[in-house]
């Protein structure tokens, strides 16, 4: 027989708790307090969450699962993952938060912290989830087992979703071993990529969040252009872009920013770790930025010159980077094959230059399939042809034949009924600033 379930700490009534806040068990198990009652969180509608849970539970029935453990963490490739999509909570405090989703009963969010942290999260996710439980100092699996036993599913088929579907990372081995030990009669099923299809076509509410992310991308680009000048470091550009995103109510997914002298270039893509390198007149700044808004991240990038560039650099923009990008944009639209972006990318080799291997990728919450490369397109059957509601990042990165200079050009698009919509309005031009 397995061990008895861990005891769920009882919450004290507010009138008693308010005078025992220095008692760790009492503090950590608090719920129903007046704390954060004035907090305001923009959330999706109840109808939107009903849509998501209905689609997810239909997938569970298709896979003959009784319950699913849905994690979500802060990594770029998941940006909150399924836990965010089904609860509205973006985890930053730990490797992951975990959502227990049964077929019929209410879901339970197992969150890293207790006490006031958990009370704030309860306010944050109230539209989607009412049962938020603390991990009890990282004992996530024990709390999950407790909930599964409450549901009477200790002999059921329990699906395990990825924390990070791109890298196929699941919950840590210590948590998995607790599940195996405490639920010996359950069947633990490792699922693969089931959420991506559900997120592939966006609802109107989701598209509105993408539009907000696009506006944040524009604000971040404007901040870089305004800040860029001789004597300013790449780190300071990163700070300016990040501040614009945060001040706009968004989240930073990534800020890739690098620079190089156009007189002796040695950069084909922005720096994933912006450095203390100081800008000088004649430099070229390359970047790729991703701004999130309520879990949905748009991306952007466009070269910026500190002072008028040499003629060969301007020619590379006007004859290679800009027209190549425009060809890819023309390949985006409802009913058009995603592989058309790869065909458009032949432009670069035909003009005697090269490029980074990737030309475009989809976005569900953040970077995802389909992926369009120079030599192939990787897409699931349901995403081989563009459909209204798909979100795609066109991001060609042509590079000179000698491999010394590149220009990343990227904007995020939503596919519409009659075409496409760019989610930002940053100008398609070689921006010159800083002198």
Secondary structure, 3 states (H helix, E strand, C coil): CCCCCCCCCCCCCHHHHCCCCCCHHHHHCCCCCCCCCCCCCCCCCHHHHHHHHHHHHHHHHHCCCCEEEEEECCCCCCCCHHHHHHHCCCCCCCCCEEEEEECCCCCEEEECCCHHHHHHHHHHCCCCCCEEEECCCCCHHHHHHHHHHHCCCCCCEEEECCCECCCCECCCHHHHHHHHHHCCCCEEEECCCHHHHHHHCCCHHHHHHHHHHHHHHHHHHHHHHHHCCCCCEHHHHHHHHHHHHHHCCCEEEEEEEEEEEHHHCCECCCCCCCCCCECCCCEEEEEEEEEEECCEEEEEECCEEECCCCHHHHHHHHHHHHHHHHHHHHCCCCCCECCHHHHHCHHHHHCCCEECCEEEEEECCCEEEEEEECCCEECCHHHCECCCCCEEEECCEEECCCCCEEEECEEEEEEECCEEEECCCCCCCCEEECC
